[in-house]
Amino acid sequence: MKTETMDTVIAASLKTTIGGSGVGAAGFMAHINWLGVAGLLIGAAGLAVNIYYQRKRDAREEADREERKREHALRIDPNNEKSIIRYRRGED
C-alpha cells in the first residue's frame, strides 16, 4: 500500500473514531440506547483501524531508519570492503 494511501486511511479512521464516539455520547445523553451503542461500535472500529495502520507505518519508518543507518555507516568507513565510497570510485 502506498504511503499516501496509508496516511489517508489513518486520517479517516481517526475522524471515524471521533465521530463515532461523539454520536455514541450524544445517543446516551438523549437516552437513545441503540444510537449510543452504534456510536460506540463505530468508534471502536475506527480505533482498531487506526491502531493497525499506525503500527504498519511505524514498522515502515523503522525499516527506513535502519536502512539509512546502514548506508551512513558504509559511507563513513572507507576501509569497509562494501563501502559505497569505494564502489563509486571504481575501486571495487
C-alpha positions in Angstrom: 0.0 0.0 0.0 1.3 3.4 -0.9 2.4 5.8 1.8 -0.1 8.4 0.8 -2.9 5.9 0.9 -1.9 4.7 4.4 -1.8 8.3 5.7 -5.3 8.9 4.2 -6.6 5.7 5.9 -5.1 6.8 9.2 -6.7 10.2 9.0 -10.1 8.8 8.0 -10.0 6.3 10.9 -9.2 9.0 13.3 -12.2 11.0 12.1 -14.4 7.9 12.3 -13.3 7.3 15.9 -14.0 10.8 16.9 -17.3 10.9 15.1 -18.5 7.6 16.4 -17.6 8.5 19.9 -19.4 11.8 19.6 -22.6 10.1 18.2 -22.4 7.5 21.0 -22.1 10.1 23.7 -25.0 12.1 22.2 -27.1 9.0 21.9 -26.6 8.0 25.5 -27.3 11.6 26.7 -30.5 11.6 24.7 -31.5 8.2 26.1 -31.4 6.6 22.7 -29.6 3.4 23.6 -29.3 1.9 20.1 -27.7 5.1 18.8 -25.3 5.1 21.7 -24.3 1.5 21.2 -23.9 2.1 17.4 -21.7 5.1 18.0 -19.5 3.2 20.4 -19.1 0.3 18.0 -18.2 2.7 15.2 -15.7 4.5 17.4 -14.2 1.2 18.4 -13.9 0.1 14.8 -12.2 3.4 13.9 -9.8 3.0 16.8 -8.9 -0.6 15.7 -8.2 0.5 12.1 -6.2 3.5 13.4 -4.0 1.3 15.6 -3.5 -1.3 12.8 -2.3 1.3 10.2 -0.2 3.2 12.8 1.7 0.1 13.6 2.3 -0.6 9.9 3.5 3.0 9.4 5.8 2.7 12.5 7.3 -0.6 11.1 7.9 1.1 7.7 9.6 4.1 9.3 11.8 1.9 11.5 12.9 -0.1 8.5 13.7 3.2 6.7 15.7 4.4 9.6 17.7 1.2 9.8 18.4 1.4 6.0 19.7 5.0 6.4 21.9 3.9 9.4 23.5 1.1 7.3 24.0 3.4 4.4 25.6 6.1 6.6 27.9 3.5 8.2 29.1 2.4 4.7 29.8 6.0 3.7 31.8 6.8 6.8 34.1 3.7 6.9 36.3 4.0 3.8 38.1 0.7 4.7 35.0 -1.3 4.6 35.1 -3.7 1.6 31.4 -2.9 0.7 31.8 0.8 1.2 29.7 2.9 -1.1 32.5 5.4 -1.5 34.9 2.8 -2.8 32.3 1.4 -5.1 31.6 4.9 -6.6 35.4 5.5 -7.1 35.6 2.3 -9.1 37.9 0.6 -6.5 35.7 -2.4 -6.2 
